[in-house]
Amino acid sequence: MSKAACRQAVAFFLDAAGKVRPEQWDAPALGVWSVRDLVGHASRSITRIEEFGARRASAVDVASAADHYRRSLGRPNANEQVAERGREAAKALGGDPLAAMREDWARAERILGATSEDEIIAYDNGGIRFGDYLETRVFELTIHALDLANAIGVEAQPPREALALTLRTLADLALESGRGAQLALAATGRAPLGEGFSVLG
């Protein structure tokens, strides 16, 4: 399921990026990011499939997508580092971000097709099954495509499998963060979520 959802999520994100008008690239998007920075950050989910999908590890250190986020976001200054990497990636996309991302995806998709979801790959946090790592990329691309659509004022409906996997990851993160009950009550119309509620930290 992860591979199919990943292909859906990439297509969904690239479609949203294709709707950015020239005058919108430097407009505010999310937090400290401009539209260009947001696109740069999300584009890393494509390039990292190629980068990490080619690496191998001997053992699983990271058990799930939720475990990945717990480790990554638990680092000192994690948010500041993510923000800066997004800005750097935006610059690397050059004058035609959409064309650059399509080229990146053509290479990454070859790795995607050639790598089993059960393969253990090596990345920043240690060994992780390729399928579990893809779940983190689906989450990033789906959420940030929605962020991008909101920023540029277009409607967007995520593909079913990509959205299903994203929601499952959110549920896992809610459990990991101790906010599962709050999310369950809000999702069933029983209680509102507080301002700034997040399962990411």
N, C-alpha and C positions, 0 to 999 in steps of 0.2 A: 504493500500500500504506500510506503514512503516514497518510492520512485515515482509512482503515478501522481501522488499529491505534490511532489516536488516539481514535476513538469507543469502541473496546473498552476502552482504558485508562481513560478517564473513567468509563465505566460501572462498571468494576471498582473504581476508587477510591471512587466515590460509594456503591457497595454496601457496601464496608468501613466507610466513615464512618457509614453508616446503622445499623451494628451496635454503635456506641459507646453504652454505657449511661450514663445521667446522671452516675453517681458516678465514671465513668472519665475524664472530660474533663480533670481536673487531675492525673491519675496520670502517673508518668514514662513516657516513650515511647522517645526516641532521643537519646542524648547529653544536652545541656542542655535539650532540649525536653520539654514535657508532651504528652499526647495532643492537646490543643487546639492547641499550637504546631505540632506535626507536621502536623496537618490544615491549619492556616493556611498553612504553607510549601507544601504540595502544591497547595493551592487556587490559588496563584499561577500554576501551569501552565495553569489554565483561564482566568484573567483576562488573562494575557499573550498568549494566542492572540487574544483580542479586541483588546487594545491594539496589539500589534505586527503582527497580520495586516492592519490597516488602513493601515500605513505602507509606503512604497515606497522602494527604494534603486536607484541606477543601476548598481551593480557588486557582485559577490560579493567580500566580504572574508573571510568565514568559510566554509571549504570543506566542512565536514561537522559532524555532531554531535560527534564526538571533538574536532575543532578548537575548537568552542564551549567544551567543558569545559577544554581546555588553556588557553584564554585566560581564562575566568572564574575558574578555580581558581588560576591563576598570579598573580592580583592580591594585593598586600599585604593581610593581614587578611581574606582572602576568606571563610574559615569563620566568623569573628565577624560579618561583615556579613550573611551568609546566615542565621545564627542570629537576629540581630536583626530582619531583615525577616520571618522566619517568625513571630516573636512579634507584630510589628505587624499582619501579615495575620490572625493569629488573633483579635486584638481587633476588627478590621474586620468579621469574620463575624458578630459580635453574638450574641444569645441563642439563635438557631436556625441554627447553622452549615450544616446540611444544606440547609435551605430557601434560604439565601443562595447556596450553591454551585450549586444547581439553577438559580436565576435567572441567575447568572453564566454557566453553561453554555448556557442558552438563547440568550443573546446571542452567546457565543463560537461556538456551532455555526453561526450564520448567517454569520459571517465565514469559518468553515471551509468551508462549502458554496460560498461565492462566490469563493474564492481558489484559483487554480491552484497546484499544488505546485511548479511551475517559476517562479512569481512571486518576484522578489527583494524581500524585505522589509527594513526598517531596524529594528534593535534595538540594545541596549547595546554589543555588540561590533562593529557594522558591518552591512554587507549580507550576507544569507544567503538561500538559496532556502527558500521556505516549507515544502517537504517536509522539508528537512534540519532546520529549526527544529522541526517537528512531531515528528521523531524524538527530540529532546531532551525534549519534553513527554511523549511516551510512556514514555521511560526514567524520568523523574521520577515520574510517576503510578503506574507499575507497581511500581517499587521501593518507593515510599513506601506504597502500598496493602499491600504485604507487610510493611513495617515496622509499619504500623498494626495489621494482623491479629495480628502477634506481640505487640504491646503490649497488646491487649485480649483476647487469648486465644481467637481464633477461627481456623478453617481458611480458607484462601483459595487458589484455583487460578487463576492469571492466564489470560486468554483467549489462544488460540494465537498470533494475529498480533501482539498486543501483546508477548507474551513473546518471540517470535522476534526482533522488532525490538530489544527490550531486550538480548537475548543477543548480537546482532550488534554493538550499540553497545559492550557490554562487551568483546567481542573487539577491536574497533577501539581502544578505550582501552588495552587490555593491550598492543597493539602500540606505541601512542604512548608508553606509559610504560616500555617495555623489559621488561615482565613477561609477554610473550606465551608464552615457553617454559615459565615456571612454571605458568601457567594451563593450558596444554596438557597438561603432565605430571599435574597434579592432576585435571583433568577426565577423564583416562583411567586413573586409579587408580594412577599410577606414583610419585607423591610427594605428601606432604601440603603444604598451604599453611601458611606461618608465621603465627603469631598476629598479627592486625591487618593481614593482607594486603589490599591494595586496589589497584585500577587507577586510582583517582581522584587519586592524588598520592603 
